[in-house]
């Protein structure tokens, strides 16, 4: 399992899922995406160049497969939370549309608030004015990895910035989990878009009161612990249904 954290987060934030997957017999490879992680200083370009995140996971996978770890290269899957959900989908062939990104970073349309980086919009606009082509180079490229056989998207983001044709061409099975009270990546503009256009997608709402950050680690209530158990059980069942896992 390749695991991708959300915007400004870290691999540790999905420890609840990694532990459940390991208990079910899966090996988990998680990364902290450079410049877009809580473990480093933030870099504005890393908050917009989402298409570089799948490359992080492919490179990490290359390194892992070169080691003698006993990994089964025929059962590779990707999973991510929020922008990490897009990351997992991109490994299955989902692409982005440059004109929409141009409108965001140039200020033609308002960039949604990013709690993890309050000054992001201003800094991106400055970078755009200095080097527009450099900022968005590779935006519409194919960053898929043919080794990835399935994906799990947890409250996925940037649904309004995707090439819908690329979604419809995804051939691997995809499980999408979302919350009915998610105000950060509302399902109607994100999870529902992935679910509607990916042919082999399954979409499960985890509950009408489930918010975006309820899927992160370090739960503070019993209810959230139960949510983690539910999500992990659904993911393990999904993986077992196509990969023959227990």
Rosetta blueprint (number, residue, H / E / L):
1 X L
2 X E
3 X E
4 X E
5 X L
6 X L
7 X L
8 X L
9 X E
10 X L
11 X H
12 X H
13 X H
14 X H
15 X H
16 X H
17 X H
18 X H
19 X H
20 X H
21 X H
22 X H
23 X H
24 X L
25 X L
26 X L
27 X L
28 X L
29 X E
30 X E
31 X E
32 X L
33 X L
34 X L
35 X L
36 X L
37 X E
38 X L
39 X L
40 X L
41 X L
42 X L
43 X L
44 X H
45 X H
46 X H
47 X H
48 X L
49 X L
50 X H
51 X H
52 X H
53 X H
54 X H
55 X H
56 X H
57 X H
58 X H
59 X H
60 X H
61 X H
62 X H
63 X H
64 X H
65 X H
66 X L
67 X L
68 X L
69 X L
70 X L
71 X L
72 X L
73 X L
74 X L
75 X L
76 X E
77 X E
78 X E
79 X E
80 X E
81 X E
82 X L
83 X H
84 X H
85 X H
86 X H
87 X H
88 X H
89 X H
90 X H
91 X L
92 X L
93 X L
94 X L
95 X L
96 X E
97 X L
98 X H
99 X H
100 X H
101 X H
102 X H
103 X H
104 X H
105 X H
106 X H
107 X L
108 X L
109 X L
110 X L
111 X L
112 X L
113 X L
114 X L
115 X L
116 X L
117 X L
118 X L
119 X L
120 X H
121 X H
122 X H
123 X H
124 X H
125 X H
126 X H
127 X H
128 X H
129 X H
130 X H
131 X H
132 X H
133 X H
134 X H
135 X H
136 X H
137 X L
138 X L
139 X L
140 X L
141 X L
142 X L
143 X L
144 X L
145 X L
146 X L
147 X L
148 X E
149 X E
150 X E
151 X E
152 X E
153 X E
154 X E
155 X L
156 X L
157 X L
158 X L
159 X H
160 X H
161 X H
162 X E
163 X L
164 X H
165 X H
166 X H
167 X H
168 X H
169 X L
170 X L
171 X L
172 X L
173 X E
174 X E
175 X E
176 X E
177 X E
178 X E
179 X L
180 X L
181 X L
182 X L
183 X L
184 X L
185 X L
186 X L
187 X H
188 X H
189 X H
190 X L
191 X H
192 X H
193 X H
194 X H
195 X H
196 X H
197 X H
198 X L
199 X L
200 X L
201 X E
202 X E
203 X E
204 X E
205 X E
206 X L
207 X L
208 X L
209 X L
210 X L
211 X L
212 X H
213 X H
214 X H
215 X H
216 X L
217 X L
218 X L
219 X L
220 X L
221 X L
222 X H
223 X H
224 X H
225 X H
226 X H
227 X H
228 X H
229 X H
230 X H
231 X H
232 X H
233 X H
234 X H
235 X H
236 X H
237 X H
238 X H
239 X H
240 X H
241 X H
242 X H
243 X H
244 X L
245 X L
246 X L
